[in-house]
Amino acid sequence: MWFAENISWRQFRRSLGAFSAIVCKDGSTVWAEDASGKTIASGEAGVDDAEVIQAANDHIADIGGGVLRIRRGIYYPTTFLELSDYVSVSGEGFCSVLQFPDLPLLVKMGDYSHLSGLKIAGKIDPLPDPLRQKFLAGNHCIIEKLWIDSSGYGIETAGKKNVAITNVILTNIKDNRNWAAAIHSGGDAENIFIRHFYIEGCARGIEIDASPKNIFVEHGYLKDVKQYAGDGDAFSIDVHSHDDQGGADNIVYRDIVLQNCHGFTAVQTGTGNQTSDYPRNIKFENITLINPIVSCRIRARGISLKHIKIIQENSVNGIEIQRGSRKILIEDFEIDELHGDSYAIKVPHPDTEDLTIRDCKIIVSSDHETSGHLLYFYGCEGPTKIENVAIINARGWSAIGLLTCKNVVVKGCKIYVDETNPANYGIWVNANNVIVENNRIFGAPTTGSITVRESAKNVVVTKNIAEKKIYIRNTVENVGVFENVVLGENIIVESGATNVRVYKNIGYLTENSGTETFSGDGSTTDFEIGAHGLVVTDPSKIVVKVTPVSQDAINASPCVGYVDPADNTKIRVKFASAPASGTGNVKITWEAQVIS
């Protein structure tokens, strides 16, 4: 009884606090004592460590629960430790080390327990087979101040309820298939809280799959979480589900930094025929990605991405939204900078509904070389809202590209076109039921600030400011272009476009009106009104309407307005009879309008 010989019981209690049993070791012996100093078990250090720790646990279980203290030292369990219900384990920080060989399980916690102040190490040389060396949490338990290092798996909470994991470190969690997760929650797990963690050098970071609910993960840092071996996907922070397993519900990731990691994921990995199989009510908030390895992927129904920032030096895509997604919100998303041939946001498949992207900022690097769209939307069923997005140094095919989408609003965006290698277009529309409103395109895209093309139908382009032309191409139908400010080239409407209305645009006048007063002489019936100011001068494309106002003008009517054949920039009025003589006695109002 080491404590009875070397230190008084009272002094010991003051230094370590209350316990029900304690495990200690010296150079050759490992032993356990109860609270009174009575030996529970003893054996050879490095050989009998597991048996002694297990005996101490069993003693506490026999008395209805309590605290097991593990004194500082390196222990070498050769079998897994099965902790009983109501047994809590406390070490002396990372000076209390449990060093395991390659086993299917390392530690299995009981329910209603508390584990803290330990370092647990496994064996990863050679890399173990998948799903070995797990640390299994219990129900209604707390895990804190724990370091798991060099193990084939981390903390498993699948199927558990009410687990708190806080102030933990997980490093070098790897296997030979890249399935090893630092922390995993799956099955029907519920109410799992993970806070204040550091994860480095792992195949997967935090993996949530199948149908758990109420999982909250916050205040963490992940570094170098990537594919190390095998063909398994690498996850940094993740939610995913499979067919016929249900989908995760109410998952929150918040205040997390990912450095040199795979992007975050929230995906349905199967066919997705059942709505219940999709992750839903998912939140990623205040997530910073530093030099991500691959893009972030979303295939979920009910997810918000808020305050996401990507800082990168390599050519990596931003966020990809995959088929079947519904109710997606991306807010305050920032990329600094976009390199190579990468995109910022991409919806590459049809069957995506209810997508909102707002208050985002995309900075494009000078080495960006894409021939595609920086924000690309294909086949979205809508409603899709793209609002208040700033794209700086836009290059490639377009800043915002809409292809075969329906029910889209692009509003309040600011696009700054790169000066040395400008994008072909600012906003590129080949979609139906689209409103492009109150956007500003700075600089000069090589082809046009806004283009409506191919099979687009039912498109309104209004209240935008464009420094280059607005281009309405052949084969489009039902397009209104009005109340825009065109600072550079004209609005161009190709001859094959059908039912296009262009009016009240500043810098491209298609409608004009005014008032004019003449002096009658009793013989003249034809008077010059003056310049119509319209963008075209072809008389066949201009309609002039004149309305008499003064009594002498009314008496001489009807009157007809027309384009001056001698000077097509001007219009005239002709009365049926000569107005009476007088000074300023013939007053009219006029309207001139371009027709297609």
C-alpha positions in Angstrom: 0.0 0.0 0.0 2.1 2.8 -1.4 0.0 5.6 0.0 0.0 4.3 3.5 3.8 4.1 3.5 4.7 7.4 1.7 2.0 10.0 2.4 -0.8 10.5 4.8 -4.4 9.7 3.7 -5.5 13.2 4.5 -2.7 14.8 2.4 -3.5 12.5 -0.4 -7.2 13.4 -0.4 -6.3 17.1 -0.4 -4.1 16.7 -3.5 -6.3 14.4 -5.6 -9.8 14.8 -4.3 -12.3 12.1 -3.5 -12.3 8.8 -5.3 -13.6 5.3 -5.0 -10.5 3.5 -6.4 -7.1 4.5 -7.7 -4.7 2.8 -10.1 -1.0 3.4 -9.8 2.3 2.0 -11.1 6.0 2.1 -10.5 8.8 0.5 -12.5 7.6 -3.1 -12.1 4.3 -3.1 -10.4 0.8 -1.9 -11.3 -1.9 -2.0 -8.6 -5.3 -0.6 -7.5 -6.4 0.5 -4.1 -9.8 1.5 -2.8 -10.6 4.7 -0.9 -9.3 3.2 2.4 -6.0 2.1 0.9 -6.9 -1.5 0.6 -5.4 -3.3 -2.4 -8.0 -4.3 -5.0 -5.6 -5.9 -7.5 -2.0 -5.9 -8.4 0.3 -7.3 -11.1 3.3 -6.8 -13.4 3.5 -3.4 -15.0 3.1 -3.5 -18.8 1.6 -7.0 -18.6 -1.4 -6.9 -16.2 -2.4 -3.2 -16.6 -5.7 -4.0 -18.2 -6.7 -6.5 -15.6 -5.8 -4.2 -12.7 -7.8 -1.2 -14.2 -10.7 -3.5 -15.0 -10.7 -4.8 -11.4 -10.8 -1.3 -10.1 -13.8 -0.5 -12.3 -15.5 -3.7 -11.2 -15.0 -2.8 -7.5 -16.6 0.6 -8.1 -19.5 -1.0 -10.0 -20.1 -3.4 -7.0 -20.5 -0.4 -4.6 -23.0 1.3 -7.0 -20.7 3.7 -8.8 -18.0 6.3 -8.1 -14.7 7.7 -9.4 -11.7 5.8 -10.6 -8.5 7.8 -10.5 -5.6 6.8 -12.8 -2.3 8.1 -11.6 0.3 9.5 -14.0 2.3 7.0 -16.0 2.1 5.0 -19.2 -0.2 1.9 -18.9 -0.2 -0.8 -21.6 -3.6 -2.5 -21.6 -3.6 -5.6 -23.8 -7.4 -5.9 -23.9 -10.1 -3.3 -24.2 -11.4 -1.6 -21.0 -15.1 -2.0 -20.3 -16.2 0.7 -17.9 -19.4 0.1 -16.0 -22.5 2.4 -15.6 -22.0 5.2 -13.1 -18.2 4.7 -13.1 -16.3 7.9 -13.9 -12.6 7.9 -14.8 -10.1 10.7 -14.1 -6.4 10.9 -14.9 -3.7 13.5 -14.3 -4.0 15.2 -17.6 -2.0 13.9 -20.4 0.5 12.4 -18.0 -1.9 9.5 -17.5 -1.5 7.5 -20.8 -3.2 4.3 -21.9 -1.2 2.8 -24.7 -3.1 0.1 -26.6 -2.2 -2.4 -29.3 -4.4 -2.8 -32.4 -7.7 -4.0 -30.9 -11.3 -3.9 -32.2 -12.1 -1.7 -29.2 -10.0 0.3 -26.9 -12.4 1.7 -24.3 -16.2 1.2 -23.8 -17.7 3.7 -21.4 -20.8 2.9 -19.3 -23.8 5.1 -19.1 -24.1 8.0 -16.7 -20.3 8.4 -16.5 -17.6 11.0 -16.8 -14.1 10.6 -18.3 -11.4 13.3 -18.1 -7.7 13.9 -18.0 -6.3 11.0 -20.0 -4.3 10.4 -23.1 -5.2 7.3 -25.1 -3.0 6.0 -27.9 -3.5 3.2 -30.3 -1.3 1.6 -33.0 -1.3 2.8 -36.7 2.0 1.2 -37.9 1.0 -0.5 -40.0 -2.3 1.2 -40.7 -5.1 -0.9 -39.2 -8.2 -2.3 -40.9 -11.3 0.0 -40.8 -13.4 0.5 -37.8 -10.9 -0.8 -35.3 -9.5 0.8 -32.1 -12.7 2.7 -31.3 -13.4 4.6 -28.1 -17.1 4.0 -27.4 -19.1 6.7 -25.5 -22.0 5.8 -23.2 -25.4 7.3 -22.8 -25.7 10.4 -20.6 -22.0 10.8 -20.3 -19.3 13.5 -20.4 -15.9 13.2 -22.1 -13.5 16.0 -21.5 -9.8 16.9 -21.4 -9.1 13.8 -23.5 -6.3 13.3 -26.1 -6.6 10.4 -28.5 -3.5 9.9 -30.6 -2.3 7.5 -33.4 -5.4 5.3 -33.3 -7.4 3.5 -36.0 -10.6 5.4 -34.8 -11.6 8.1 -32.5 -14.7 8.6 -30.4 -17.9 6.7 -31.4 -21.3 8.0 -30.3 -23.5 6.1 -32.8 -26.8 5.3 -31.2 -26.1 7.2 -28.0 -28.1 9.8 -26.2 -27.1 12.9 -24.3 -23.3 12.9 -24.7 -21.1 16.0 -24.1 -17.6 16.0 -25.6 -15.5 19.0 -24.7 -11.9 20.2 -24.6 -10.6 17.2 -26.6 -7.6 16.6 -28.9 -7.6 14.0 -31.6 -4.5 13.5 -33.8 -3.3 10.9 -36.3 -6.6 9.0 -36.5 -6.0 6.8 -39.6 -6.7 3.4 -41.1 -5.9 1.6 -44.4 -9.2 2.6 -46.1 -9.5 6.2 -45.0 -12.7 5.5 -43.0 -11.2 6.5 -39.6 -13.2 9.4 -38.0 -11.9 11.5 -35.1 -15.5 11.8 -33.8 -18.4 9.9 -35.3 -22.1 10.1 -34.6 -24.6 7.9 -36.4 -27.6 5.6 -36.2 -30.3 7.2 -34.0 -27.9 9.2 -31.8 -29.5 12.1 -30.2 -28.4 15.2 -28.3 -24.7 15.1 -28.9 -22.7 18.2 -27.9 -19.1 18.6 -29.2 -17.3 21.8 -28.1 -13.7 23.1 -28.0 -11.8 20.5 -30.0 -8.6 20.2 -32.0 -8.3 17.6 -34.7 -5.1 17.1 -36.8 -3.7 14.6 -39.2 -6.9 12.5 -39.4 -8.6 10.7 -42.3 -11.9 12.1 -41.3 -12.8 14.8 -38.8 -16.3 14.8 -37.5 -18.6 12.5 -39.4 -22.4 12.4 -38.9 -24.3 9.8 -40.8 -27.6 7.9 -41.0 -30.4 9.5 -38.9 -29.1 11.1 -35.7 -30.7 14.4 -34.5 -29.8 17.3 -32.4 -26.0 17.3 -32.9 -24.2 20.5 -32.0 -20.6 21.0 -32.9 -18.8 24.3 -32.2 -15.5 26.1 -31.4 -13.1 23.8 -33.1 -9.9 23.7 -35.3 -9.2 21.0 -37.8 -5.9 20.7 -39.7 -4.6 18.3 -42.4 -7.8 16.2 -42.4 -7.6 14.5 -45.8 -7.2 11.2 -47.6 -4.1 9.3 -46.4 -4.7 5.8 -47.6 -7.3 3.7 -49.4 -10.3 4.8 -51.4 -12.6 6.2 -48.7 -13.9 9.7 -48.8 -12.2 12.2 -46.6 -14.5 14.5 -44.5 -13.6 17.4 -42.4 -17.0 18.3 -40.9 -19.7 16.2 -42.4 -23.4 15.2 -42.5 -24.4 12.4 -44.9 -27.1 9.8 -45.2 -27.8 6.7 -47.3 -30.9 5.3 -48.9 -33.5 3.8 -46.6 -31.7 4.9 -43.4 -33.4 8.2 -42.8 -31.5 11.5 -42.8 -29.8 13.5 -40.0 -32.0 16.2 -38.5 -31.1 19.4 -36.7 -27.3 19.4 -37.1 -25.3 22.6 -36.3 -21.6 23.3 -37.0 -20.5 26.7 -35.7 -17.3 28.7 -35.2 -14.9 26.2 -36.8 -11.6 26.6 -38.7 -10.5 24.1 -41.3 -6.9 24.3 -42.5 -5.6 22.2 -45.3 -8.7 20.0 -45.1 -11.4 18.7 -47.4 -14.3 21.0 -47.6 -17.4 20.5 -45.4 -20.2 18.2 -46.7 -23.9 17.7 -46.2 -25.0 15.1 -48.7 -27.4 12.2 -49.5 -25.1 9.6 -51.0 -27.7 7.3 -52.7 -30.5 7.7 -55.2 -32.3 10.1 -52.9 -35.8 8.9 -54.0 -37.2 9.3 -50.5 -37.4 12.8 -49.0 -36.8 11.3 -45.5 -33.3 10.1 -46.7 -31.9 13.6 -47.0 -30.1 15.5 -44.3 -32.4 18.3 -43.2 -32.3 21.3 -40.9 -28.6 21.6 -41.2 -26.6 24.7 -40.3 -22.9 25.6 -41.0 -22.2 29.0 -39.4 -18.9 31.0 -39.0 -16.8 28.4 -40.8 -13.4 29.5 -42.2 -11.6 27.3 -44.7 -7.8 28.0 -45.2 -6.4 26.4 -48.3 -9.1 23.7 -48.7 -8.2 20.5 -50.6 -11.6 19.9 -52.3 -14.8 21.9 -52.5 -17.7 21.9 -50.1 -20.6 19.7 -51.3 -24.3 20.1 -50.5 -27.1 17.6 -51.2 -29.7 18.3 -48.5 -33.2 19.6 -47.8 -33.2 22.5 -45.4 -29.7 23.8 -44.9 -28.2 27.2 -44.2 -24.6 28.3 -44.8 -23.9 31.5 -43.0 -20.7 33.5 -42.6 -18.5 31.1 -44.6 -15.1 32.3 -45.7 -12.6 30.5 -47.9 -9.0 31.8 -48.0 -7.0 29.9 -50.6 -3.8 29.8 -52.6 -4.6 26.9 -54.8 -7.2 26.1 -57.5 -10.1 24.7 -55.5 -13.8 25.1 -56.1 -16.1 26.8 -53.6 -19.5 25.2 -53.0 -21.2 22.6 -55.1 -25.0 22.1 -54.7 -26.0 18.7 -56.0 -29.2 17.3 -57.4 -32.3 16.9 -55.3 -31.4 19.7 -52.9 -34.2 21.9 -51.4 -34.4 25.0 -49.2 -30.7 26.0 -49.4 -29.6 29.4 -48.0 -26.0 30.7 -48.6 -25.5 34.0 -46.8 -22.3 36.0 -46.2 -20.1 33.6 -48.2 -16.7 35.0 -49.1 -13.8 33.6 -51.2 -10.4 35.2 -51.2 -9.1 34.4 -53.8 -10.4 32.2 -56.6 -7.6 30.6 -58.5 -7.0 28.5 -61.6 -10.1 27.2 -63.3 -12.3 27.0 -60.2 -15.8 28.2 -59.6 -17.3 29.9 -56.5 -20.8 28.4 -56.4 -22.0 25.7 -58.8 -25.3 23.9 -59.3 -24.3 21.4 -62.0 -27.5 19.2 -62.0 -31.2 19.9 -62.5 -33.8 19.2 -59.7 -32.7 21.8 -57.3 -35.4 24.0 -55.7 -35.7 26.9 -53.3 -32.1 28.3 -53.4 -31.1 31.7 -51.9 -27.7 33.2 -52.2 -27.2 36.6 -50.7 -24.7 39.1 -49.3 -21.7 37.2 -50.7 -18.3 38.4 -51.9 -16.1 36.6 -54.5 -12.6 37.9 -55.2 -11.1 36.4 -58.4 -7.3 36.1 -58.6 -5.3 37.4 -61.5 -4.2 33.8 -62.3 -7.8 32.6 -62.7 -8.2 30.9 -66.1 -11.7 29.4 -66.3 -13.7 29.4 -69.5 -16.9 28.9 -67.5 -19.2 30.8 -65.1 -18.0 31.9 -61.7 -21.5 31.4 -60.3 -23.1 28.7 -62.4 -26.7 27.5 -62.1 -28.0 24.6 -64.3 -31.6 23.4 -64.3 -32.7 25.0 -61.1 -36.5 24.6 -60.7 -36.7 27.7 -58.5 -37.4 29.8 -56.8 -33.7 30.8 -57.0 -32.7 34.2 -55.6 -29.2 35.7 -56.1 -29.1 38.9 -54.2 -26.4 41.4 -53.2 -23.5 39.4 -54.5 -20.2 41.2 -55.2 -17.8 39.6 -57.7 -14.5 41.4 -58.0 -12.1 40.9 -61.0 -14.6 38.8 -63.0 -13.0 36.6 -65.7 -14.0 33.7 -67.8 -17.3 33.2 -69.6 -19.5 35.1 -67.2 -19.7 36.2 -63.6 -23.3 34.8 -63.1 -24.6 32.1 -65.5 -28.1 30.8 -65.7 -28.7 27.8 -67.9 -32.1 26.2 -68.4 -33.3 27.4 -65.0 -36.8 28.6 -64.0 -38.0 31.3 -61.7 -34.8 33.2 -60.9 -34.2 36.6 -59.5 -30.8 38.3 -59.8 -31.0 41.5 -57.8 -28.6 44.0 -56.3 -25.4 42.4 -57.4 -22.2 44.3 -58.2 -19.9 42.8 -60.8 -16.4 44.4 -61.3 -15.0 43.0 -64.5 -11.3 42.4 -64.7 -9.5 45.0 -66.7 -6.7 42.9 -68.3 -8.7 39.7 -68.9 -12.4 40.6 -68.7 -15.2 38.1 -68.6 -17.2 37.7 -71.8 -20.4 38.6 -69.9 -21.5 40.0 -66.6 -24.8 38.2 -66.3 -25.6 35.4 -68.8 -29.3 34.3 -69.0 -30.5 31.3 -70.9 -33.5 30.6 -68.6 -37.2 31.1 -68.2 -39.1 33.4 -65.8 -36.2 35.5 -64.8 -35.9 39.0 -63.3 -32.5 40.8 -63.5 -33.0 43.9 -61.4 -30.9 46.7 -59.9 -27.5 45.2 -60.7 -24.4 47.1 -61.5 -21.8 45.9 -63.9 -18.6 47.9 -63.7 -16.0 47.7 -66.5 -16.3 46.3 -70.0 -17.1 42.6 -70.5 -15.8 41.6 -74.0 -19.3 40.8 -75.3 -21.9 42.4 -73.1 -22.8 43.4 -69.6 -26.1 41.4 -69.7 -27.1 38.9 -72.3 -30.4 37.1 -72.8 -29.9 34.3 -75.3 -30.8 30.9 -76.8 -34.1 29.6 -75.4 -34.7 32.2 -72.7 -38.4 33.2 -72.2 -40.2 35.6 -70.0 -37.3 37.7 -68.9 -37.3 41.2 -67.4 -34.1 43.3 -67.3 -34.7 46.4 -65.3 -33.1 49.2 -63.3 -29.6 47.9 -64.0 -26.5 50.0 -64.7 -24.3 48.6 -67.5 -21.1 50.0 -68.8 -21.4 47.9 -71.9 -24.3 46.7 -74.0 -27.4 44.7 -73.0 -27.6 42.0 -75.6 -31.0 40.3 -76.6 -30.1 37.4 -78.9 -32.1 35.5 -81.5 -34.7 32.9 -80.6 -35.6 34.5 -77.2 -39.2 35.3 -76.4 -41.1 37.7 -74.2 -38.3 40.0 -72.9 -38.7 43.4 -71.3 -35.8 45.8 -71.0 -36.7 49.0 -69.2 -35.5 51.7 -66.9 -31.8 50.6 -67.2 -28.9 53.0 -67.5 -26.6 52.1 -70.4 -23.3 54.0 -70.1 -21.4 52.5 -73.0 -22.7 50.6 -76.0 -26.3 50.3 -77.1 -29.0 47.8 -76.3 -28.9 45.3 -79.1 -32.0 43.3 -80.0 -31.4 40.7 -82.8 -34.0 40.3 -85.4 -34.9 36.8 -84.5 -36.0 37.8 -81.0 -39.8 37.6 -80.4 -42.0 40.1 -78.4 -39.2 42.2 -77.0 -40.1 45.5 -75.4 -37.4 48.1 -74.8 -38.4 51.4 -73.1 -37.5 54.1 -70.6 -33.8 53.3 -70.6 -31.3 56.1 -70.0 -28.6 56.1 -72.7 -30.8 54.2 -75.0 -34.0 56.2 -75.6 -36.9 54.2 -77.1 -39.6 56.5 -75.9 -39.8 60.3 -75.8 -42.5 63.0 -75.5 -42.9 66.7 -75.1 -45.0 69.8 -75.8 -44.6 72.2 -78.7 -46.2 75.6 -79.6 -46.5 77.1 -83.1 -47.9 80.4 -84.5 -50.6 79.9 -87.2 -50.7 82.0 -90.4 -54.0 80.8 -91.8 -52.3 78.8 -94.7 -49.7 76.5 -93.3 -50.8 73.0 -92.3 -47.4 71.3 -91.7 -45.1 72.2 -88.8 -41.7 70.9 -87.6 -41.8 69.6 -84.0 -38.0 69.0 -83.8 -35.6 66.1 -82.8 -37.3 63.0 -81.5 -34.1 61.9 -79.6 -34.8 58.2 -80.2 -32.1 55.6 -80.5 -33.2 54.6 -84.0 -34.0 56.8 -87.1 -35.7 54.3 -89.3 -39.2 55.8 -90.0 -40.6 52.2 -90.2 -39.6 51.6 -86.6 -41.0 54.9 -85.1 -44.5 55.7 -84.2 -45.4 59.4 -83.6 -48.6 60.4 -81.8 -49.8 64.1 -81.6 -52.6 65.5 -79.5 -54.0 69.0 -80.0 -54.2 71.1 -76.9 -55.1 74.7 -77.8 -58.5 75.6 -79.3 -57.0 76.7 -82.6 -55.1 73.3 -82.8 -58.3 71.4 -82.1 -60.2 73.4 -84.7 -57.6 72.5 -87.4 -57.5 68.8 -86.4 -57.4 65.9 -87.0 -53.6 66.1 -87.0 -51.0 63.4 -87.7 -47.4 63.1 -86.5 -44.7 61.5 -88.6 -40.9 61.2 -89.1 -39.4 64.0 -91.3 -38.5 62.3 -94.6 -35.8 64.9 -95.2 -34.2 64.4 -91.7 -35.1 61.1 -89.9 -33.8 62.5 -86.6 -36.8 64.9 -86.5 -40.6 64.7 -86.4 -43.3 66.8 -87.8 -47.1 67.4 -87.5 -49.7 67.9 -90.3 -53.2 69.3 -89.7 -56.2 68.6 -91.8 -56.7 72.4 -92.3 -54.5 75.4 -91.6 -54.7 76.7 -88.1 -56.0 80.3 -87.7 -53.4 83.2 -87.7 -52.0 84.1 -84.3 -49.0 84.2 -82.1 -48.3 80.9 -80.1 -51.9 79.9 -80.7 -51.2 76.3 -81.9 -50.2 74.0 -79.0 -49.8 70.3 -79.1 -48.3 67.4 -77.1 -46.3 64.6 -78.8 -45.1 61.1 -78.1 -42.5 59.2 -80.2 -41.8 55.5 -79.6 -39.6 52.8 -81.2 -41.5 49.7 -82.3 -39.9 46.4 -83.1 
